[in-house]
């Protein structure tokens, strides 16, 4: 039986997305595609070190529903403004 994404509880789906193996696959895919920096200006090569230092906080914010795309946009703008 194939389970559609629509039938998965949002928290369960988020847990699957945040699984270490899934995130490692995503990073590998971005590297293979020679991914460009995101809205925050961070390159794919900078990401692992950044996540080593900040992942617990980021994960907690995602799980609590407090981290959104607007956060990243405002972080990028603040970085550019100095």
C-alpha positions in Angstrom: 0.0 0.0 0.0 1.4 3.4 -1.0 0.8 6.1 1.5 0.4 9.6 0.0 2.0 12.6 1.6 -1.5 14.0 2.3 -2.3 11.1 4.7 0.8 11.7 6.9 0.4 13.8 10.0 2.4 17.1 9.6 4.6 16.4 12.6 5.4 12.9 11.3 6.3 14.3 7.9 8.5 16.9 9.4 10.3 14.2 11.5 11.0 12.3 8.2 12.3 15.5 6.5 14.6 16.2 9.5 16.0 12.7 9.7 19.8 12.8 9.5 20.0 10.4 6.5 17.5 12.4 4.6 19.4 15.7 5.2 22.6 14.0 4.2 21.1 12.8 1.0 19.8 16.3 0.3 23.2 17.9 0.9 24.8 15.3 -1.4 22.3 16.0 -4.1 22.8 19.8 -3.9 26.6 19.3 -4.1 26.2 17.0 -7.2 24.0 19.7 -8.8 26.6 22.3 -7.9 23.9 24.2 -6.0 24.2 28.0 -5.8 24.1 29.9 -2.4 20.6 30.4 -1.0 18.8 33.5 0.0 21.1 33.7 3.0 24.2 33.8 0.7 25.7 30.6 2.3 27.4 28.2 0.0 26.9 24.5 0.2 30.5 24.1 1.3 29.9 26.4 4.3 26.7 24.6 5.4 28.1 21.6 7.2 30.2 23.7 9.6 27.3 26.1 10.2 25.0 23.2 11.0 27.5 21.7 13.4 27.3 24.8 15.5 23.6 25.7 15.0 21.6 22.5 14.2 20.1 21.9 17.6 18.6 25.4 17.7 17.5 25.3 14.1 15.8 21.8 14.6 14.1 23.0 17.8 12.7 26.1 16.0 11.5 24.0 13.1 9.8 21.5 15.3 8.1 24.3 17.3 7.0 26.0 14.1 9.0 29.1 14.8 11.4 29.0 11.9 10.0 30.2 8.5 11.2 31.4 5.1 10.7 35.0 6.3 13.3 34.3 9.0 15.9 33.5 6.4 14.9 36.5 4.2 15.2 38.9 7.2 18.5 37.3 8.2 19.9 37.8 4.7 18.7 41.4 4.6 20.3 42.1 8.0 23.6 40.5 6.9 23.6 42.7 3.8 22.8 45.9 5.7 25.6 45.1 8.2 
